[in-house]
Amino acid sequence: MRLAVSQRDFRAQAKGRLAFALDYPSVEEARAGALLVGPAVGCLKVGLELFIRGGPEMVRLAASTGAEVFLDLKLHDIAETVDRAVASAASLGVQYLTVHASGGPAMLERAARRTEAEGTGLRILAVTLLTSLDAGDLAQIGIPSPPTEQVLRLARLAQNSGVQGLVCSAQEVRAVREAVGPNLVLCTPGIRPVGAALGDQKRVATPSVALEDGADLLVVGRPIRDAAEPLTVVTTLKDELARVLEARS
């Protein structure tokens, strides 16, 4: 009996680690996807395209499923503008909001202080480097450093600025965890089950590898969205994560 309870605990933990990206081309499809998948995952991610199409109603829809809400707007603007945007996001009741770490210390510090002032539990996740970029892309925009070095540089900047979490690819998450310690939330997009298509992502990993390397929140989009049976994929992912969590305990 104790073993059965333990297994349920690991599955509950696995559910909490899984975020589904509502990256649909229309509000109607996003609504159907949220209502289907939301109760089975810990978090629903509302990205820039969907937020522009559907606005705050998409946040309320995601929250209605019982999942946490990850508002992925990747804010990058002057500090005052981002400060006010963070306050607006807090008023929507979201749990996570992304900003670009490359926005600099003043912007990051204002965003972090605003979350504390609002007191809603909103956490800022600073995006280090998009998973669609590789060393060649960095070179073209004038950054000679390899991706891992650039990610670590921005991760330390964000941590020193007081943000509560980071977004980094699964390929860098182990190095980032070692650099920033255990307290920051590490979110990894670009998660692909074994055999899944990469799409436009370049720095990806499987769910188990990302979790083993120190990720807290794993974002999965197309492998769930485009599946014939999305809930079957979700179940498979949670089973995989639960096995890793059990092995680590």
RAUR-V725345 format. One record per residue. N is the residue number from 1. SS is DSSP state (a for helix, b for strand, c for the rest). PSI is psi in degrees with one decimal (999 if undefined). Layout:
# RAUR-V725345
n & ss & psi
N & SS & PSI
N & SS & PSI
This chain:
# RAUR-V725345
n & ss & psi
1 & c & -43.3
2 & a & -38.5
3 & a & -42.2
4 & a & -42.0
5 & a & -42.0
6 & a & -42.1
7 & a & -39.4
8 & a & -38.5
9 & a & -43.4
10 & a & -37.1
11 & a & -36.8
12 & a & -41.0
13 & a & -41.5
14 & a & -42.0
15 & a & -42.9
16 & a & -22.1
17 & a & -9.2
18 & b & 124.5
19 & b & 133.0
20 & b & 125.6
21 & b & 120.6
22 & c & 60.4
23 & c & 72.4
24 & c & 154.1
25 & c & -9.4
26 & c & 156.8
27 & a & -39.3
28 & a & -44.1
29 & a & -37.8
30 & a & -40.2
31 & a & -46.3
32 & a & -41.9
33 & a & -41.4
34 & a & -45.4
35 & a & -31.8
36 & a & -48.8
37 & a & -29.6
38 & a & -48.3
39 & a & -15.4
40 & a & -5.7
41 & c & 168.2
42 & c & -23.0
43 & b & 144.3
44 & b & 132.8
45 & b & 122.2
46 & b & 112.1
47 & b & -178.8
48 & a & -45.9
49 & a & -47.3
50 & a & -38.0
51 & a & -37.4
52 & a & -39.2
53 & a & -45.0
54 & a & -13.7
55 & c & -160.5
56 & a & -22.8
57 & a & -30.6
58 & a & -34.0
59 & a & -45.3
60 & a & -38.3
61 & a & -48.2
62 & a & -43.4
63 & a & -30.6
64 & a & -17.6
65 & c & -8.2
66 & c & -6.3
67 & c & 155.8
68 & b & 161.0
69 & b & 129.2
70 & b & 106.7
71 & b & 106.0
72 & b & 78.6
73 & b & -12.5
74 & b & 59.1
75 & b & 138.4
76 & c & 95.1
77 & c & -174.6
78 & c & 156.1
79 & a & -41.4
80 & a & -43.0
81 & a & -43.8
82 & a & -39.3
83 & a & -49.1
84 & a & -35.8
85 & a & -37.9
86 & a & -42.0
87 & a & -40.6
88 & a & -41.3
89 & a & -39.5
90 & a & -37.8
91 & a & -20.8
92 & a & -12.4
93 & c & 20.1
94 & c & 156.3
95 & c & -28.5
96 & b & 144.3
97 & b & 132.5
98 & b & 143.5
99 & b & 160.5
100 & b & 126.0
101 & a & -29.0
102 & a & -2.5
103 & a & -15.1
104 & c & 166.4
105 & a & -39.7
106 & a & -45.4
107 & a & -45.7
108 & a & -42.3
109 & a & -41.0
110 & a & -40.9
111 & a & -44.5
112 & a & -43.7
113 & a & -35.6
114 & a & -39.9
115 & a & -39.2
116 & a & -41.1
117 & a & -36.7
118 & a & -34.9
119 & c & 29.3
120 & c & -4.7
121 & c & 2.5
122 & c & 136.6
123 & b & 133.9
124 & b & 129.8
125 & b & 116.7
126 & b & 123.4
127 & b & 122.4
128 & c & -60.0
129 & c & 128.9
130 & c & 141.6
131 & c & -9.0
132 & c & -4.9
133 & c & 144.3
134 & c & -171.6
135 & a & -38.6
136 & a & -40.5
137 & a & -42.3
138 & a & -42.3
139 & a & -37.4
140 & a & -23.0
141 & c & 15.1
142 & c & 18.8
143 & c & 106.0
144 & c & -14.3
145 & c & 148.1
146 & c & 160.0
147 & a & -45.7
148 & a & -41.5
149 & a & -42.3
150 & a & -40.7
151 & a & -45.7
152 & a & -38.3
153 & a & -47.4
154 & a & -32.6
155 & a & -44.0
156 & a & -39.2
157 & a & -46.6
158 & a & -42.4
159 & a & -45.0
160 & a & -20.9
161 & c & -5.3
162 & c & 9.0
163 & c & 159.6
164 & c & -8.6
165 & b & 174.5
166 & b & 152.9
167 & b & 123.6
168 & c & 158.9
169 & c & 159.0
170 & c & -20.4
171 & c & -22.7
172 & c & -5.2
173 & a & -34.1
174 & a & -45.7
175 & a & -38.9
176 & a & -43.5
177 & a & -42.8
178 & a & -33.0
179 & a & -38.1
180 & a & -9.8
181 & c & -170.1
182 & c & -9.5
183 & c & -25.9
184 & c & 142.1
185 & b & 126.6
186 & b & 119.4
187 & b & 132.0
188 & b & 111.2
189 & c & -177.3
190 & c & 28.4
191 & b & 129.3
192 & c & 120.9
193 & c & 158.4
194 & c & 128.3
195 & c & -7.4
196 & c & 151.0
197 & c & 146.8
198 & c & -26.4
199 & c & -133.8
200 & c & 13.0
201 & c & 142.0
202 & c & -27.0
203 & c & 89.4
204 & c & 172.2
205 & b & 166.8
206 & c & 160.7
207 & a & -43.9
208 & a & -40.0
209 & a & -44.6
210 & a & -43.1
211 & a & -44.7
212 & a & -30.9
213 & c & -2.5
214 & c & 6.6
215 & c & 147.0
216 & c & -41.3
217 & b & 122.8
218 & b & 123.1
219 & b & 123.0
220 & b & 130.1
221 & c & -88.6
222 & a & -39.0
223 & a & -29.1
224 & a & -49.9
225 & a & -41.8
226 & c & 1.8
227 & c & 149.7
228 & c & -33.9
229 & c & 84.9
230 & a & -39.6
231 & a & -28.0
232 & a & -40.9
233 & a & -43.1
234 & a & -44.4
235 & a & -43.1
236 & a & -42.9
237 & a & -44.3
238 & a & -37.3
239 & a & -42.8
240 & a & -45.7
241 & a & -38.4
242 & a & -38.1
243 & a & -39.7
244 & a & -45.0
245 & a & -39.6
246 & a & -40.8
247 & a & -29.9
248 & a & -18.1
249 & c & 999
